[in-house]
């Protein structure tokens, strides 16, 4: 199984979320390994805008399992709110 890491060389706003979304079409897993909800990413797929702050952008691909690693600073309130918004948009957030 091949592994691929997308790591920014700046302080954000480098397009990592868009790149991960592009690469995710063939991925089994997408893992966010560090950061917090202050590091958001916005994706536009088929004209629909999705804003994420904790959930990995791979969540937009039904075949991909998304994981949050031990280095992610999780705000339970923000995570639950984001999951609820995704579910209301018809995106499955269950394992």
C-alpha positions as CSV (number, residue, x, y, z in Angstrom):
1,X,0.0,0.0,0.0
2,X,1.5,3.4,-1.0
3,X,1.4,6.3,1.3
4,X,1.5,10.0,0.4
5,X,1.9,13.0,2.7
6,X,0.8,16.5,1.9
7,X,2.7,19.0,4.1
8,X,2.8,22.8,3.8
9,X,6.0,24.7,3.5
10,X,4.4,28.0,4.5
11,X,2.0,29.1,7.3
12,X,-1.2,28.0,5.6
13,X,-3.3,29.1,2.6
14,X,-1.1,27.0,0.3
15,X,-3.9,25.0,-1.2
16,X,-3.3,21.8,0.7
17,X,-7.0,21.1,1.1
18,X,-7.6,21.3,-2.6
19,X,-4.6,19.1,-3.3
20,X,-5.8,16.5,-0.8
21,X,-9.3,16.6,-2.3
22,X,-7.8,16.0,-5.8
23,X,-5.6,13.1,-4.5
24,X,-8.4,11.5,-2.4
25,X,-10.3,10.1,-5.4
26,X,-8.1,7.0,-5.2
27,X,-7.4,6.9,-1.5
28,X,-8.6,4.4,1.1
29,X,-7.8,6.7,4.1
30,X,-7.2,10.4,4.6
31,X,-5.6,11.3,8.0
32,X,-5.2,14.7,9.5
33,X,-2.2,14.4,11.8
34,X,-1.9,17.9,13.4
35,X,-3.5,21.3,13.7
36,X,-6.7,22.6,15.1
37,X,-10.0,24.1,14.0
38,X,-8.3,27.4,13.3
39,X,-6.8,25.8,10.2
40,X,-9.8,25.5,7.9
41,X,-10.1,24.7,4.3
42,X,-12.8,25.4,1.7
43,X,-13.6,23.1,-1.2
44,X,-15.9,23.7,-4.2
45,X,-17.1,20.5,-5.8
46,X,-19.7,20.6,-8.6
47,X,-20.5,24.2,-7.6
48,X,-21.2,23.3,-4.0
49,X,-19.0,25.0,-1.4
50,X,-18.0,23.0,1.7
51,X,-16.1,24.7,4.6
52,X,-14.2,22.3,6.9
53,X,-12.1,23.1,10.0
54,X,-11.4,19.7,11.6
55,X,-12.8,17.0,9.4
56,X,-10.3,16.0,6.7
57,X,-11.3,17.0,3.1
58,X,-11.5,13.4,2.1
59,X,-14.9,13.2,3.7
60,X,-16.4,14.4,0.4
61,X,-15.4,11.0,-1.2
62,X,-17.7,8.2,0.1
63,X,-15.2,5.5,-0.4
64,X,-12.6,7.3,1.8
65,X,-12.2,6.7,5.6
66,X,-11.2,9.9,7.3
67,X,-9.2,9.9,10.6
68,X,-8.0,12.5,13.1
69,X,-4.6,11.7,14.5
70,X,-3.3,12.2,18.1
71,X,-1.7,15.5,17.0
72,X,-5.0,17.2,16.2
73,X,-6.3,19.7,18.7
74,X,-10.0,18.9,18.8
75,X,-12.7,21.2,20.1
76,X,-15.5,18.7,20.7
77,X,-18.1,21.4,20.2
78,X,-16.7,22.5,16.8
79,X,-16.2,18.9,15.6
80,X,-19.8,17.9,16.5
81,X,-21.2,21.1,14.8
82,X,-19.1,20.4,11.7
83,X,-20.3,16.7,11.5
84,X,-23.9,17.9,11.9
85,X,-23.5,20.4,9.0
86,X,-22.0,17.7,6.8
87,X,-24.8,15.2,7.7
88,X,-27.4,17.9,6.9
89,X,-25.7,18.2,3.5
90,X,-26.1,14.5,2.9
91,X,-22.5,13.6,3.6
92,X,-22.0,10.4,5.6
93,X,-19.6,11.0,8.6
94,X,-20.0,7.5,10.2
95,X,-17.1,5.0,10.0
